[in-house]
Amino acid sequence: MLYSRKILENIQKWFFEKEIIILNGPRQVGKTSLLKLIRKKLLGQSVSEENIFYLNLEEINILSDLNDNPENLLKYITDNDNKNYFFIDEIQYLDNPSNFLKHLFDKYSDRIKIIATGSSSLELKAQLQDSLVGRKVSFLIRPLCFEEFLEFKESNYTKYLHQEDIPLNIKEEFNKGLEEYLIFGGMPAVVLQEDYELKGKMLREYVGTYINKDVRSIGKIDNISQFNATLKILSSQIGNLLSVSELSNTVDIPRRETEDYIEILEHTFVLDKINSYHNNVRKQIKKMPKVYFFDIGIRNAILNNFLPIESRQDKGSLFENFVFLELKNDKGNEIFFYRTISKSEIDFIVIKTETIQAIEVKYRKLKKSIDSRVLRGLDIKNKKKEMFVINRNLIDFADGVRYIDYRNISNL
């Protein structure tokens, strides 16, 4: 069964534009399933089956054929009177995906539309960014957000997700879903697996194959033990300030090598790095960043920790990573954090067109408003400031601060 994804609404706006559509993202986040959903949408919009082609470049014969000559793609076409749609899965396997796409776009964009998927190595080919400017539109496909997680699990309560006043039993069902998400994350195949033991096994397998093999291969990393040690320390530090010097000293490798590891993990979508907010952009970049993982389940698998949420010392950090992913998944927001000289901290600063949102994250179930001086003290120039506290229970408005629970992050 195919389950829809929220990002599909944005992708389908480009179905009938000439630009190449590229779906980026790590393995197993559902890029191939999205191609099937796109095909279904196209068929529903009067595109004929004979004008849609699916090519998987993991098949050697197809890969060899397209590497020989990009124009070999045209031999699949049987109807020259209508536009033809080519779904090319795992395009990074081509010897030169940039030249391949550029050639076909420049010569045949009136006849063909290319929708391609690519895993992390595609993004590491810098020429793709340069030669395809103005010729492509890219979408980063992430693991499931919480709403998609509920839909994949065919929850009977999804329709209540964004309602404020809901029965206690329904709220408890959402809380159970959140606890599962904080342990096992949002990788589609893992979400669909009901057995918790098998979920853990699947996640450990993913770490062993994608991160410990593919990512190391892409980054040409020779020192496996030091890379793995760096990865584990980063996993244990989500939501905390990242000192590259301290990390280098702990793993006993040069600072430049540590920076390379972090950059590789960013380019392969394993983690996101966010900087401290400051009105001065230079100061913003210089301060220590924070890191969050692209999937909480993968992060837990790296540490081999699938303990129940209430037994964990890191539940606050997991919840903060969850909030970050919900904010990021929503509209690709530009996200920072804020830290004062006195070390008071605002977890997230979200930059909108006309407003800046200052967001505190509290894992505990709040029963009443809390001291929010750090939120009110944030000095914002040229934009309106909105203040939020995201928690697991309280919905309220006090002293200019709006309290929302985790179910309504996408409504910010």
N, C-alpha and C positions, 0 to 999 in steps of 0.2 A: 504494500500500500504506500502511495505517495502522500506525504504530509507537506502542506504549503509552508513557505518561509516568508517572513515579513519583508525581506529585501527584494523579493520578486516584484513587488509593486514599483520599486524604483527602477529595476532592470527593464521592465516591460515598456517604460517610457521611451526606450532606445531601440525597440524592435524594428521600427521602420525608418530609423535614421541610418545614414551610411557608415557611421563609425563602427569599428571593430569593438565588440564587447569582450572584455577579458574578466574572468572570474578568478581572482587570486585567493590563496589561503592554504593553510597546512593540509596534510592528507586527512581524509576521513571526516571532513566537516560537512560533507553533503554537496560538493560541487557537481558531481555526476548526476545526483538526484535532481539538482536544480536544472540541469540540461533537459532532463525528462519533463520537468514542470514547464519549462520554456517551450518545449516541443508541443505539449498539450495546449498551451495558451495560443501558440501560432496556429495550430489546427482549428482552434475555436475562433480565429480571426481570418478565416478563409484562405489560409495558406495550405496548399495541397501536400499530401504525404510525399508525392514524387518530387517535391521541391525542397525536402528536408533530408539532410544526410548526417549521419553520426560516424565519426572517424576516431578510433582509439589508438593513439600513438604508442601504446604499449604492445600493439600488434606489429611485429617486425616487418611484415610485408608492406603494410601501409606506411610505416615510418620510412622505410627504405625508398619507397616510391616518391614520397613527398620531399625527401632529402635530395633525390636525384634532380628534381625539377619542380618548383612550386606550381607550374602550370599543369602538372599531372592531376591536380585537384579537379580541373575542368572536365576530365574524362568521365566523371561520375554524372555529369549533367545530362539529362534526357529531354528536358523542357527548356528551350532557349527563349520562350516568349514571356516567362515570368521570372522573378527574382528567386534565386536559390539560396537556401540557408545551410551553412556548414557548421556543425558542432564538432570542434576539434578538442578532444580530451587529452590532457597532459602535454600541452604544446612545448613544454620545456625540453622534451626529448629530441626535438629537431636540432640539427647541427647549428643552425642560425635562425631562431624563430623571428628575430627582428626583420631580417632581410626577406624572409618568407612572407610575413604579414604585410610589410611595406610594398613589396612587389605586387601582391594580389590586390591590395587596396588601391594603389595608384593606377593600376591598369584595368581592374574589373569591378570596382565598387558599385557600378551601376547594375551589374549582373549578379553579384554574389554578396552575401552578408556572412561574416565570420563571427562566431561566438565560441571563444576558446577558454579552456580552463588551464591553470598553471599552478603548480606547487611552488615552494619557496625558491628553488633554484632559478626560476624565471625572473624573480625580482632581483637576483644577484647579477643579472646580465645588464650592466649599466646602459648598453646601447639601446635596449628596449625602451628606456625612458626617453632617449633623445630622438631616435629615428622615427618614432611613432607619435610624436607630439602632434595633436590635431587630427590624428587618425584613429585614436582609440578612446574608449571610456572604460575605466577599471572599477571593479567592485571587490572589496575584501569580504570574503565569506568566513564568518566566524562560527564557533559552536552555537548551539541553541541558546537563545535568551530564555528567561524564566517563563514567559508566556508561551513560547514555542515548546519548551520542555513539557508544560502541562498539556498542550495540544497533542504532542507525540505520545503522551501517556493516556490520551483519550479521557482526560479528567471530565467528570460531569459538572465541575464547578468553574470551568474557565470563564463562563459568562459573568460570574460574580467577581472576577479578578480585580477590576478597577472600581468596584462599588465600595463606598465608605461603610455603610451599615449592613453588615451581613451576619447571619446566624453564627453562633459560637462553633457549632460543629463544622461549618464550612471553613471558618477561619483556621480551625485546627487541621483540616485537610491541606490548606495552603502551607501551614507551618511544617507539616510532615514533608510536603514537596520541597520546601526550602531546605530542610535538613538533608534530604537525599541529594539535592543539587550541590550543597556545600561539601558533601563528601565525594560524590562521583561525577560532578560537573555536567556539561551539556553536549558531549560528543554524541551525535545521533544514534549510532549503533549501541553505545553504552546505555543511553536513556531507554532504548527499546528493550534491552535485556532486563528481565525481572529479577533474576537471581543475583543477590549482592556479591556472592563469592565470585561468580563469573564476571561481574562488572569489574571487580578489582583485577582479575586476571587479564581482561581485555585492556585495561589501562596500563598495566605493567608491560604487556606485549607492545603496546603503542610506544611507550618510552624506550623499550629495547630496540624497536625497529626504526621508528621515525627520528627520535632524538639522538639515541646513542649510535645510530648507523648513518641515516640519511643526512642529518644536520652536520655531523662530524665530517662526512664525505664532502658535502657542499663547501664547508669551511676549510677543507684540507687540514684537519686537526690531527696531529701525530700523537700528542701526549694525552692519551685517553683518560688516565687516572686524574690528571689535573683538571681537565675539562669537566669530568663528572663531579669532582669535588667543588668546582666553581658553581656548577649547576645546582648542586644540593644546597650550598650556602645561599644562593640567590633564592631558592625555593623557600628557605626558612626565614627570609627577610622581607616577604611581601608586605607592603605598607610602611616599611621603615626606610629611613634615609640610607642611601647606598654610598659607602665610602670605598672608592675603587682602590685606594692605597691600602686600606685595612684588609680588603678582600685579597689583594695581591700578596700581602704579607702572610695572611692565614694559609693560602694555598701554596705559598713560596714560589711564585712565578713573577716575572717582570710586569710592571704596570701596563705596558703596551700590549702584552699578551692577554691580560685580563680584559682590557678595553676591546681587543679583537673578539674575544669570546662573547662579550656582551653584545657587540655589534652583530655578530653572526646570529645570535639568538633573537635579536630584534628583526633582522632581515628574513629569518625563517619563521617569523610570526609566533615564536614560542613565548616571548614576553614583550610587554610594552613598558617603555620608560617615560615617566612624566617629570617635568621640571617644576621648580618653585616659581610661583607667580610674583612678578614685580612690574611696576610701571616702567622700569628701565629694562629693556630687552636683554642688554648685555649682562646685567646682574642676574636676570632670570636664568640664563644659560649657565653661568658660572657656578651656581650653588649646587649642592649634592641633589641628585634626582631620587625618585622612588621607582620601584619596579612592581609590576603586576603580571600574572600569568594569563595566557590566552584561554586557559581552561583550568578550573579548580581541581577537577578530577585528575588531570595530568600532573598538576603540581603535587597533589597528595600521593600519586603513584611514584613520583621521583623520590619522595621521602618514605615511601612504603608505609603510609599511615592512613588507614581507612577506619579508624576508631569512630564510634558514634559521636555526634557533634557535642553533646553535653559532657562528654568525657575528655574533651580536648582543651588544651591550653591556648591553642591558636584560633579558636572560633571567631574571635573579634577580627583577626586578620583575614580569615576566610570570608567573613561577611563584607569586609571592606573591599576585597577583591571582587566579590559578587556585585557590589554597588558600582564599582568601576566598570565592569563589563556591561552592566545594564545601561550606564550612561554612554559608554562607547558604542554599544550596539544600536542604540536608539537612532542617532542621526550623525554618527561619526564626529561627535563633538570634540572641540579642542579643549583638553583638560589639563589643569595644573593643580598644584597644592600650594598652601600658603603657610609660612612659618615666621613668627615674629622673632625679634632679638631675644626676648625673654623665653623663647622656645614654645610658646603657645602655638597651636597648629589648627588650621582648617583643612580638613581632609581633601576636599576637592573644590577647585575653582573652575567653573564651566563657562566658556566664552560663547555668548550668543551674539546675534547681530546688533541688538539694541540693549541687551542686558548682560550683566555678569552674575552668575549664580554662585553663592558661597554655601557649601554643603558640609555639614558635620554628619558623621556616621556613628551610630550607637547600636551595638548588637543587642543590648539588653532591652527588655520590654518596658518602655517608659510609661509611667502612670500620670506624670505631670511634666510641665515645661522645666527646662534646666537653665543654668547660668549660660547665657549666650553672648557674653561681653566680647569674646574674640571675633564673633561674626559681626557684631555691630561696629566693632572697632576697625574693620577692614576699610581702608580708604580707597575708593574707586573714583577714577577721573573719567569724565566724558560718557559714562554709561550709567544706567539705572542698576542698582544693586538689589538682588533678591536673595533672601536667606532661608535655608532649609535645614531641618534635622531629620535624617532618615533613620528610622528605628524599626522594631518588629511589632509595634502595637499602637502607639499614640497617634491620633489624627487630631490636630488642633492648630490654633493660631494664637500666638502670644508674643508681645513685645516686638512685633514686626517679623517674627520668625514663624514659618509654616512647618508644622510637624506632619510628616507623612510616613506611612509604613512602606515596606519594601515592595508591596504589590503595585505601587503607583509611581515608581521611578520614571517610567516612560511618559508620564503625564506632566513632568516638570516643564 
